[in-house]
Amino acid sequence: MHRDKPFSQACENNKRPILEQLARLFTLPGTILEIGSGTGQHVAYFAAELPHLTWQPSERPTMTHLCLPWIQEAKLNNLNPPIPLDVSQPQWPPLDVNGIFSANTAHIMAWPDVEKMFWGASQYLAANALFVLYGPFNYQGRYTSESNAQFDRQLRAQAGHMGIRDMDDLLPLARQAGMTLAEDITMPANNRLLVWRKLATA
Ligand SMILES: C[S@@+](CC[C@H](N)C(=O)[O-])C[C@H]1O[C@@H](n2cnc3c(N)ncnc32)[C@H](O)[C@@H]1O
């Protein structure tokens, strides 16, 4: 079935637990932007399972083709073609979105790009709208598991700018960008689902 498409086993493993949370968090109709869609497996699955939402996949300009096969095969009216979006760029495309989702991106991007992702996401969101960020995260400089410590070592050996991010850095960043941590949910395989809520402007 997936032989001719880019495939991530991790996506297959985590899509159901993530879906259960998204179904609870995004109850109202609206458009959800996905940042760093990768293979497109997540967005194709979420669009099929959450038909009240319109899904907008995105990727770095050189990578948007990756998610096309899953998206085209899904043939869903509530699943848009991917748009180019590199969070490091000063100008993000003009978009009307009601929520944002991103999985396994914060440890791949360089820290300055994580900062830009939070600032950019915040610009798109209205007061109380959510930015849902999935992946492994550290707390007070500590790993939540030995497997995450090992994963982090692999990432940093592969490229010095990559690495598991710490909540001690994300919390003040989010606050500066106008968001607050609404929920921090334990997920399978030592991952977290961080739910950032846009603060109402004064
Ligand atoms: C580990 S993959 C995760 C893909 C998918 N979300 C998943 O969970 O399988 C990380 C993704 O982040 C994307 N990414 C890295 N830097 C980015 C940037 N500056 N702007 C947007 N996406 C970026 C990569 O292109 C890649 O698709």
Ligand as a Chemical Component Dictionary entry (heavy atoms), coordinates in Angstrom:
data_LIG
# 
_chem_comp.id                   LIG 
_chem_comp.type                 NON-POLYMER 
_chem_comp.pdbx_formal_charge   0 
_chem_comp.three_letter_code    LIG 
# 
loop_
_chem_comp_atom.comp_id 
_chem_comp_atom.atom_id 
_chem_comp_atom.alt_atom_id 
_chem_comp_atom.type_symbol 
_chem_comp_atom.charge 
_chem_comp_atom.model_Cartn_x 
_chem_comp_atom.model_Cartn_y 
_chem_comp_atom.model_Cartn_z 
_chem_comp_atom.pdbx_ordinal 
LIG C1  C1  C 0  11.459 14.614 11.605 1  
LIG S1  S1  S 1  10.575 15.398 10.325 2  
LIG C2  C2  C 0  8.911  15.299 10.919 3  
LIG C3  C3  C 0  7.940  15.180 9.805  4  
LIG C4  C4  C 0  6.493  14.910 10.247 5  
LIG N1  N1  N 0  5.915  16.063 10.896 6  
LIG C5  C5  C 0  6.445  13.704 11.150 7  
LIG O1  O1  O 0  6.074  13.820 12.324 8  
LIG O2  O2  O -1 6.789  12.621 10.658 9  
LIG C6  C6  C 0  10.967 17.112 10.561 10 
LIG C7  C7  C 0  10.365 18.007 9.510  11 
LIG O3  O3  O 0  10.639 19.371 9.835  12 
LIG C8  C8  C 0  10.809 20.065 8.628  13 
LIG N2  N2  N 0  11.545 21.295 8.851  14 
LIG C9  C9  C 0  12.825 21.424 9.238  15 
LIG N3  N3  N 0  13.192 22.710 9.254  16 
LIG C10 C10 C 0  12.096 23.426 8.876  17 
LIG C11 C11 C 0  11.838 24.801 8.679  18 
LIG N4  N4  N 0  12.804 25.718 8.881  19 
LIG N5  N5  N 0  10.606 25.181 8.293  20 
LIG C12 C12 C 0  9.629  24.262 8.099  21 
LIG N6  N6  N 0  9.824  22.936 8.251  22 
LIG C13 C13 C 0  11.035 22.516 8.627  23 
LIG C14 C14 C 0  11.586 19.076 7.764  24 
LIG O4  O4  O 0  11.524 19.406 6.395  25 
LIG C15 C15 C 0  10.910 17.760 8.111  26 
LIG O5  O5  O 0  9.859  17.444 7.254  27 
# 
loop_
_chem_comp_bond.comp_id 
_chem_comp_bond.atom_id_1 
_chem_comp_bond.atom_id_2 
_chem_comp_bond.value_order 
_chem_comp_bond.pdbx_ordinal 
LIG C1  S1  SING 1  
LIG S1  C2  SING 2  
LIG S1  C6  SING 3  
LIG C2  C3  SING 4  
LIG C3  C4  SING 5  
LIG C4  N1  SING 6  
LIG C4  C5  SING 7  
LIG C5  O1  DOUB 8  
LIG C5  O2  SING 9  
LIG C6  C7  SING 10 
LIG C7  O3  SING 11 
LIG C7  C15 SING 12 
LIG O3  C8  SING 13 
LIG C8  N2  SING 14 
LIG C8  C14 SING 15 
LIG N2  C9  SING 16 
LIG N2  C13 SING 17 
LIG C9  N3  DOUB 18 
LIG N3  C10 SING 19 
LIG C10 C11 SING 20 
LIG C10 C13 DOUB 21 
LIG C11 N4  SING 22 
LIG C11 N5  DOUB 23 
LIG N5  C12 SING 24 
LIG C12 N6  DOUB 25 
LIG N6  C13 SING 26 
LIG C14 O4  SING 27 
LIG C14 C15 SING 28 
LIG C15 O5  SING 29 
# 
